[in-house]
């Protein structure tokens, strides 16, 4: 019979080499997963902030558009229900309500709205968000209103609305 010859050459990997490779792979996978989870958390938080800012900016745009074509402005304790109106304020539950031509929209992003008229036809406004986002301030000249006086603050918890009558 022939003798078996055992080859002690370097064919294949040793157990130690395999264990080291496995350890390096595990460390890399843990690092990659933790970076992914952190980036996902940052993205989710950013999306939430973006949604809130977008909601408030949309309300500001609606207010500016309404003021540009306003024929009358008043302050009321109830929201406008029918007609060509734009209204914004707070209901008795403390929810911010925006009414556009009788259609009601609710947002939970606004804590306070302040308005005042200067020079008889320039409405200055300040929209204060609930979260720690920047306060939106601005002013717009009302083309169809020449002389009016309004100085009001609407807050969550106190029912009141700014009612703007729009051009037909």
RANOR-V902459 format. One record per residue. RES is the residue in one small letter. PHI is phi as a letter, one per 20 degrees, with the letter a starting at -180 (999 if undefined). OMEGA is omega in radians with two decimals (999 if undefined). Layout:
((RES;PHI;OMEGA) (RES;PHI;OMEGA))
This chain:
((x;999;3.12) (x;e;3.09) (x;e;3.06) (x;f;3.13) (x;d;3.12) (x;e;-3.14) (x;e;3.12) (x;e;3.12) (x;f;-3.07) (x;d;3.06) (x;e;3.10) (x;n;-3.11) (x;d;3.07) (x;e;-3.14) (x;f;-3.14) (x;f;3.13) (x;f;3.11) (x;f;3.13) (x;f;3.12) (x;f;3.12) (x;f;3.11) (x;f;3.12) (x;f;3.12) (x;f;3.12) (x;f;3.13) (x;f;3.13) (x;f;3.11) (x;f;-3.14) (x;f;3.12) (x;f;3.12) (x;f;-3.13) (x;f;-3.14) (x;f;-3.14) (x;f;3.08) (x;f;3.11) (x;f;-3.13) (x;f;3.09) (x;f;-3.13) (x;f;3.10) (x;f;3.11) (x;f;3.11) (x;f;3.12) (x;f;-3.14) (x;f;3.11) (x;f;3.12) (x;f;3.11) (x;f;3.11) (x;f;3.11) (x;f;3.13) (x;f;3.11) (x;f;-3.13) (x;f;-3.14) (x;f;3.13) (x;f;3.13) (x;f;-3.11) (x;f;3.12) (x;f;3.08) (x;f;3.11) (x;f;3.10) (x;f;3.12) (x;f;3.09) (x;f;3.13) (x;f;3.12) (x;f;3.13) (x;f;3.14) (x;f;-3.13) (x;f;-3.13) (x;f;-3.12) (x;d;-3.10) (x;f;3.01) (x;d;3.11) (x;b;3.11) (x;c;3.09) (x;b;3.09) (x;d;-3.11) (x;c;3.10) (x;e;3.08) (x;c;-3.09) (x;f;3.09) (x;f;-3.05) (x;d;-3.12) (x;c;3.11) (x;o;-3.12) (x;e;-3.08) (x;c;2.88) (x;c;3.11) (x;c;3.06) (x;b;-3.14) (x;r;-3.08) (x;c;3.07) (x;e;-3.08) (x;f;3.05) (x;e;-3.14) (x;n;-3.13) (x;e;3.10) (x;f;-3.09) (x;d;3.04) (x;d;-3.13) (x;d;3.12) (x;c;3.14) (x;l;3.09) (x;n;3.12) (x;e;-3.04) (x;e;3.07) (x;c;-3.13) (x;d;3.05) (x;c;3.11) (x;d;-3.04) (x;e;-3.01) (x;d;-3.14) (x;d;-3.06) (x;b;3.06) (x;c;3.08) (x;d;3.10) (x;c;2.97) (x;b;-3.10) (x;d;3.04) (x;d;3.14) (x;l;3.08) (x;n;-3.08) (x;b;3.10) (x;d;3.14) (x;e;3.03) (x;d;-3.11) (x;c;3.08) (x;b;-3.14) (x;d;-3.08) (x;d;3.12) (x;f;3.12) (x;f;-3.10) (x;e;-3.09) (x;e;3.05) (x;d;-3.10) (x;f;3.10) (x;f;3.12) (x;e;3.13) (x;c;3.10) (x;a;3.10) (x;b;3.13) (x;b;3.09) (x;e;3.11) (x;e;-3.01) (x;f;-3.03) (x;e;-3.14) (x;d;-3.07) (x;d;-3.09) (x;b;3.07) (x;b;3.13) (x;c;3.07) (x;b;3.03) (x;b;-3.03) (x;b;3.04) (x;c;3.11) (x;d;-3.10) (x;c;3.04) (x;f;-3.13) (x;o;3.11) (x;c;-3.09) (x;f;3.11) (x;r;-3.07) (x;c;2.90) (x;e;-3.08) (x;d;-3.10) (x;d;3.06) (x;e;-3.06) (x;d;3.08) (x;f;3.11) (x;f;999))
